[in-house]
Amino acid sequence: MSQKITIKEAPIEEVVKVNATIVEFDAPYQKDYFENRYKDAERLIVVAYVDDQPAGYVVGYDKFKDGSFYCWMAGVNPSFRKLGLLKEMMDYEDKWAKEKGYNKIKAKTRNNRREMLAYLVKYGFFFTEVIQKPNINDNRVLLEKEL
Ligand SMILES: CC(C)(COP(=O)(O)OP(=O)(O)OC[C@H]1O[C@@H](n2cnc3c(N)ncnc32)[C@H](O)[C@@H]1OP(=O)(O)O)[C@@H](O)C(=O)NCCC(=O)NCCS
């Protein structure tokens, strides 16, 4: 039987559950950390469900107050990768942000997040800056896309 995928806005607790499954994150952020980050800003929390189980998330907020929307965090449980969940959640974010009047999506990732970089390049983001770190793997890569 095929899996049912649902993309919707959800409480941050659902993100925290998914976050605990992301093997790449050593010390996954907890609820307070998320809430503190976006507390005074418009935010969007999107969760992807597979057969009603939270399997992926994207969290963004109005970080820069310059007309752009900042895509801050994204993750998909390793058991549910390559099903298109990230793509569907980012599509949701694009549509939502455009409707809210934002003109760009900004993102920041690390050099060693290869799947995320592949997504960003394939789906229309352009590089704006690289912040150098002592280890090249940790270089921060800044990108943006017009909506
Ligand atoms: C990055 C991540 C969220 C992708 O989630 P996903 O649901 O598997 O991604 P999707 O299936 O929606 O794929 C979307 C695009 O990403 C790219 N991509 C995803 N996985 C990839 C892989 N293993 N190799 C190469 N490209 C990949 C592709 O461009 C893909 O588009 P395509 O299928 O049209 O080619 C997931 O790998 C993850 O959680 N990684 C660890 C945490 C992380 O790096 N988060 C982002 C930085 S904060």
The ligand as a Tripos MOL2 file, in Angstrom:
@<TRIPOS>MOLECULE
LIG
   48    50     1     0     0
SMALL
NO_CHARGES

@<TRIPOS>ATOM
      1 C1         18.4690   17.6430    3.4110 C.3       1 LIG1
      2 C2         17.2660   16.7720    3.7320 C.3       1 LIG1
      3 C3         16.2780   17.5870    4.5780 C.3       1 LIG1
      4 C4         16.5940   16.3410    2.4170 C.3       1 LIG1
      5 O1         15.3390   15.7510    2.6930 O.3       1 LIG1
      6 P1         14.5720   14.7790    1.6720 P.3       1 LIG1
      7 O2         13.1250   14.7820    2.0500 O.co2     1 LIG1
      8 O3         15.2550   13.4780    1.6040 O.co2     1 LIG1
      9 O4         14.7410   15.5510    0.2730 O.3       1 LIG1
     10 P2         13.7990   15.3720   -1.0250 P.3       1 LIG1
     11 O5         13.4850   13.9320   -1.2300 O.co2     1 LIG1
     12 O6         12.6540   16.3060   -0.9460 O.co2     1 LIG1
     13 O7         14.7860   15.8350   -2.1680 O.3       1 LIG1
     14 C5         14.7830   17.1760   -2.6300 C.3       1 LIG1
     15 C6         16.0480   17.4220   -3.4330 C.3       1 LIG1
     16 O8         17.1780   17.3920   -2.5500 O.3       1 LIG1
     17 C7         18.2920   16.8250   -3.2200 C.3       1 LIG1
     18 N1         18.6740   15.5990   -2.5110 N.ar      1 LIG1
     19 C8         18.0420   15.0240   -1.4640 C.ar      1 LIG1
     20 N2         18.7090   13.9330   -1.0560 N.ar      1 LIG1
     21 C9         19.8010   13.8130   -1.8500 C.ar      1 LIG1
     22 C10        20.8880   12.9000   -1.9140 C.ar      1 LIG1
     23 N3         20.9810   11.8570   -1.0720 N.pl3     1 LIG1
     24 N4         21.8340   13.0980   -2.8580 N.ar      1 LIG1
     25 C11        21.7550   14.1410   -3.7060 C.ar      1 LIG1
     26 N5         20.7350   15.0360   -3.7170 N.ar      1 LIG1
     27 C12        19.7840   14.8840   -2.7920 C.ar      1 LIG1
     28 C13        17.8450   16.5480   -4.6270 C.3       1 LIG1
     29 O9         18.1020   17.7040   -5.3960 O.3       1 LIG1
     30 C14        16.3550   16.3870   -4.4750 C.3       1 LIG1
     31 O10        15.6230   16.7200   -5.6250 O.3       1 LIG1
     32 P3         15.2810   15.6370   -6.7670 P.3       1 LIG1
     33 O11        14.6790   14.4610   -6.0500 O.co2     1 LIG1
     34 O12        14.3440   16.3640   -7.6640 O.co2     1 LIG1
     35 O13        16.5930   15.3080   -7.3830 O.co2     1 LIG1
     36 C15        17.6890   15.4780    4.4890 C.3       1 LIG1
     37 O14        18.6780   14.8230    3.7500 O.3       1 LIG1
     38 C16        18.2280   15.7500    5.9020 C.2       1 LIG1
     39 O15        17.4530   15.8500    6.8540 O.2       1 LIG1
     40 N6         19.5650   15.8440    6.0480 N.am      1 LIG1
     41 C17        20.2140   16.0480    7.3610 C.3       1 LIG1
     42 C18        19.8990   17.3900    7.9800 C.3       1 LIG1
     43 C19        20.2650   18.5470    7.0850 C.2       1 LIG1
     44 O16        21.2690   18.5280    6.3960 O.2       1 LIG1
     45 N7         19.4240   19.5840    7.1140 N.am      1 LIG1
     46 C20        19.6250   20.7690    6.3080 C.3       1 LIG1
     47 C21        20.5960   21.7130    6.8760 C.3       1 LIG1
     48 S1         20.0640   22.5110    8.3360 S.3       1 LIG1
@<TRIPOS>BOND
     1     1     2 1
     2     2     3 1
     3     2     4 1
     4     2    36 1
     5     4     5 1
     6     5     6 1
     7     6     7 2
     8     6     8 1
     9     6     9 1
    10     9    10 1
    11    10    11 2
    12    10    12 1
    13    10    13 1
    14    13    14 1
    15    14    15 1
    16    15    16 1
    17    15    30 1
    18    16    17 1
    19    17    18 1
    20    17    28 1
    21    18    19 ar
    22    18    27 ar
    23    19    20 ar
    24    20    21 ar
    25    21    22 ar
    26    21    27 ar
    27    22    23 1
    28    22    24 ar
    29    24    25 ar
    30    25    26 ar
    31    26    27 ar
    32    28    29 1
    33    28    30 1
    34    30    31 1
    35    31    32 1
    36    32    33 2
    37    32    34 1
    38    32    35 1
    39    36    37 1
    40    36    38 1
    41    38    39 2
    42    38    40 1
    43    40    41 1
    44    41    42 1
    45    42    43 1
    46    43    44 2
    47    43    45 1
    48    45    46 1
    49    46    47 1
    50    47    48 1
@<TRIPOS>SUBSTRUCTURE
     1 LIG1         1 GROUP 0 **** ****
